[in-house]
Amino acid sequence: MVNDENFLKLKQTVDTLITYKEQGVDVSGADYPVYIKEIKRYWQLLRVEELDAVKLFIFKQSMFEMTPSERSGVLGSFGIQLTDKDKKKGTTGAMERLYRHYHKSTVRARVEQIVASSVREAAVALRKEETMADELAEPSPVSILFTALNDQRPDWMGDLIKHAPLEYVKLQTDLLTFAGDIPSDVFSFKKTQDTAPSNLLDDERNDGEKDREIAKLTEQVRLLQKEKEDIQCELDSFLEEATKEVTTLQEECNICHDVVMQLNDKVEQQALVIRTLKRETDGQKEEPVLDLRGAVVAFIGGEKVRHFQKVVHKYNGKMNFVSETDLTLVDGAVSRADVVFFMHGFAGHSLYYKTKEAAAKYDVPFEYVNTTGVSGFERQLKNFIVQTI
């Protein structure tokens, strides 16, 4: 199972590295080969082909971006009708209904068509260049992974791991979690039964060969089990040490981050004093103070907003956060806001059009932030304050 304690520790380690990278910490020194080796072991235990999991993973992402009527229409074209209960459960209900029909070759073919269409841009780029060069880092890792697996190109896979190892490992842990929740009978159409000639079975019964073979296999199983336990023990020890090191590094990074923030505040204060003194010396008015004066900032996109919220509070503003999964909350959040900041790196097209439409509807200023960094967001917020003072 992929939900055992060791896998959860691995996923937590990867999620921690992702958080560090988002905060601007250099995580290039992480031991990605060890993580990749462990992930491959879980794929073997799960007995689900990676390509099948990727197809359904991408298809579920497509379902998530559709409206309820669009989901019903797509599955209806498969010959699958959603019940009222399925519709109430949203994307989860649609996928559960799909799993019941996935043994049909026509359904699998239609799923593959939709998946291929959604990753077509990345596939065309890869096939054109014959390798994943630096400029191809823009397509999503799951699109590149699907194309590499579907075309049976291990060199593309190697380039993906080389150029984006952390994104590759994060995607693999997400895929394993997703695949572990797929009902065990979904891929029953692939199962084959091994049969043995009846005359061989008769011979084994007659001369006792079967008993000797069983004894031999039993001993092999015992040795393999012992080897597995030894490997598991080493892995547990490694993960324990790695977790301790990550925790220590996280604590040190938090301390460094706090120190840097304090120094930045002092630098800004000193710079403001210098500019004020210079203006007074030149007979000019004092520089305007950057203050939102209680204005409400609608922050649209992403999940972890603690650092962005600190920036808004720093300039005496209030934040109204809407995550990328809460489309229904966009209209209300924008209607109560004085300005909208849409975080492009944290959200998809559906959320963008929904937010843009609401901003126009309520005549609220719309700021498009083409970054995922806190410092970039703060610069754009300061520019907005200066323009509106």
ABEGO torsion letter per residue (X at the ends): XAABAAAAAAAAAAAAAAAAAAAGBBAAABBAAAAAAAAAAAAAAAGBBAAAAAAAAAAAAAAAABBAAAAAAAAAAAGBBBBAAAAAAEAAAAAAAAAAAAABAAAAAAAAAAAAAAAAAAAAAAAAAGBBBAAAAABBAAAAAAAAAAAGBAAAAAAAAAABAAAAAAAAAAAAAAAAABBAAAAAAABBBBBBBAAAAAAAAAAGAAAAAAAAAAAAAAAAAAAAAAAAAAAAAAAAAAAAAAAAAAAAAAAAAAAAAAAAAAAAAAAAAAAAAAAAAAGBBBBBBBBAGGBBBBBBEEABAAAAAAAAAAAGBBBBBBBAABAAAAAAAAAABABBBBBAAABBAAAAAAAAAAAAAAGBBBBBBBBABAAAAAAAAAAAAAAAX
